[in-house]
Amino acid sequence: MTNLVLREDRDGLATLTLNRPDKLNALTVAMFQQLREQVQQLAADTGRIGLVLLRGAGKCFSAGHDLADIAHGERPPRPSFQADTIELLAELPQPVISAVHGHCYTGALELALAGDLIVAAESAKFADTHARWALTPVWGMSQRLPRRVGLAKAQEMTYTARTYSGAEAQAMGLVNWCVPDAAFEAELQAFTGAILANSWFSLRANKRLYRETDGLPLRAGLSHEIHRSEGRGPDMDQRIAAFMNKTRKPS
């Protein structure tokens, strides 16, 4: 069986790579099946994996939902299979970073939006082209995109179907970071390393807090944080002791 989604684990980082470079990583049912398997494994692997990076092989992140798959009458294992898989990715206990270079169109953008953070190369090209093909979103675009960039900007992207550069995406808040292509790999390594250096307990607990309080009124959100926060992690004492030992002046 062709490996349509590759996984590499290194120093607490799991990298999932969409692997149809000859087809610009266009998304098929088979690819989603393999992605779902990997995501389900990661959800149960919090002891070894603290952060997940999603990216594409070859020239781009992904050109989007494979139109040939749609035209030929794709048959997912059950209704809403792709949308449910994207939601499983978004709900991983570990933070998820989507790393985008080249094309990231429509279904690919819906997939990238499952990331807690999006890092883009200057070559990145983002678009919602549903309207170009007489389609409407079913993988989360209408909900995740306005929460990321605001309703007016989301409507602009949806109604015009125009393409936005990596720099434009950063300016509108779609991506957290946009870097020159030549520095993309080095920046990703530094970015992921900085996150993984923090407490994995805190990463998971903070992600849970953000997800559970998203959309709540301020008072309800504050109450949730105060009464349902996980508080101190098992590595707190060790981390504080290490800091104190590092900063203690020699006698």
N, C-alpha and C positions, 0 to 999 in steps of 0.2 A: 504494500500500500504506500502511495506517495505521502511523504511527510509535508502536509500543507501548512502546518503550524509547528515550528521548531521551538524547543525549550532548552535554554542553557542556564545552569545555576552556578553562580560564582560569588563567594563571600557574602552570602545572604541576599543577593539580587537574583531574581528569576527573570530572564529575558525571553519573552514570547515573540517569535518572528513570523509574520505572515509570509508564506513561502510559495508564491506563484509568480516569480519575477518575470517570466515570459509573458504573462497576462496582466502585468502591472498589479499583481496581487488582488485582482477582482474577486469579490466575495461570493462564494458558492455555498450551497448547503453542506457539502462535504467539508469545506473549510470550517464552517461553524461547528460541525460535529466534533472535529478535532480540537478546536478552540475550547469547546465546552468541557471536553475530557481534561484538558490541561487546567482549566480554571477550577474544576471540582477537586482536582488533586492539590492545587495550591491552597484552597480554602482549608484543607486539613493539614497543611504543612507549615503552620506558623512558627514552629520551633526552629526550623532551618531557614525559612524565607521571611525576610522582613520587608521587602519591597518588590514590586512587580513592574517591569518595563515592557510595554507593547510597542512593536515597531514593524516595519516592512522590509523585505529583502529587495535588493536591486535598486531600481531607479526611483522608487517612491514608497510611501506608506501603503496606499491602496487607491486605485481609480474608482472604487465604490462597488456597489452591488453589480454582479455580472449580468449585463443585459441579455446575454445569450441564455443564461440560466433562467431568467424570467420568461423570455420568449419561448423557450422549450417546455415551459410548464414545470418549474422546479417542484419537488415533492419533499418538503421537510418531514421529519419523523412525526411531528404533531403541529397543530396550529400555533402560531406565535413563537416558533422554536428559536428563530434568530433574535427576536426581541428579548425573549427570556434569557438567552445566552449572554446578551449584552448586559442585562440586569444582573446576572450572576457575577460578571466581571466587575461591574460597578460596586457590588456588595461584598467583594472580597474583604476579609479582615485587614489585609495589608493595604497600604496606599498603592495606587496604580498611577504610573506615569505613561502617557502616550507620547512617543517620540516621532515627530512627523517631518519627513523630507519629501519633496516632490508632491505628487497628487494626493489629495485627501478630499474626495468628492462624495457628497450625498450619504450613501450607506456607510462609507468609510468614515465620514465625519461623525455620524451617529455612533459608530464604534469608538472613535477617538474620544468622544465626549463622555464615555464611561470612565475615562481616567480622571483621577482627582486633580491632576496637573497635566498640562500639555506643554511640551517643549518643542519648538519648531526651528528648523533651519531656514535661512533666508529663501531657499529655493521652494519652500512649502507653498502649496496652492490649495486654498480652501474654497469650497462652494457647496451650496445646497441646490441641486439641479432637479429636484422632484418635478417642478412645474414644467421643465423642458420636455419631460417624457409623459406628461399627463398622469403623474403619480402624486400621492400624498403620503406623508411619513407613517410608518408603522413600527419603526425601531427606536423611537424616542426623541426624534428631532424637535417636535413641537413643544416638548417639555424641557429638555436639557439645554437646548440652544438659548432660549430667552433667559433661563436662569444663569447662564454663563455671560451673555453679552447684553442683556436687557431686551425688552419686548420690541422696541422700535428697530434696533439693529437686527434682531432676528427676522423681523418682518421684511426688512430691506434685503437681507440675504435670500430669503425664501421667494419673495416676489420678483426679484431681478434675475436670480440664478447666476449672478456674476461671480467671477473668481477674485479672491482676495489673496494678496501676498502674505508671506510670513510676518513682515513688518506691520502690515495693515491688521492682521489678526492679533498681534500683540497690542496695537493701539486701541482696539475695541475690547480687549480683555478676553478674547477667545483663547489665546495662549498666554502662558505665564512668562515665557522666555523665548526670544528669537535670536539666534546666533549665526554668524557666517558659516557657510557649509564646511569650509576648511577646518573650523574649530568645533564642529558639531560633536564628533566622537569624544574629544577631550572634555568638552563642557558637560556632556551626558555623564561621563565617568566622574567628574568632580561633583556634579549635582546629586547623583545617586549616592556617591560616597558620603557626602555631607549629611544626607538624610539617614543613611544606615548607621552613621556614627551615633545617632541619638538612640534613646531607649525604644526598643521595638514594642514594649508594653505601651508606652506613651503614644507611639504612632498609631497603634490599633485603637487604643482608648479614645484618642482625639478624633480619629476618623469616625468612630461610632457616635461620638457626641455631635459632630457636625451633621451626620446623616439623620440622627434621631430628632434633632431640633430644627432642621431645615424647614422653613415656612411657619414656624411657631411664632406667635406674638412674643414680644420681648419678655414680659413677665413670666410667661409659660416656659420660655427657653431658659431663663435664669433659674427658675425653680427646678427644671430638669437637671441643669448642670450642678446645682448645689446638692440636690438630694440623690441623684443617680450617677454622678461621676464616679469613676472607679478609684479615684484618689491615688494613693502611693503605690508605686510598682515594686515588684520583688527585687529590682536592681537599684533602688534608690540609695540605700545605705552604701552600697559598693561604689556607686558613681560619686556620691558626695565625699566619701573617704579618699577616693583617688584624686579628686580635685584638691582636697585639703593637703594631701601629701605632696602634690605637685607644686602648690603655692607656698608651702611652709618654708620659711627661710632657714638655711642651715645655721646651726649654732656655732 
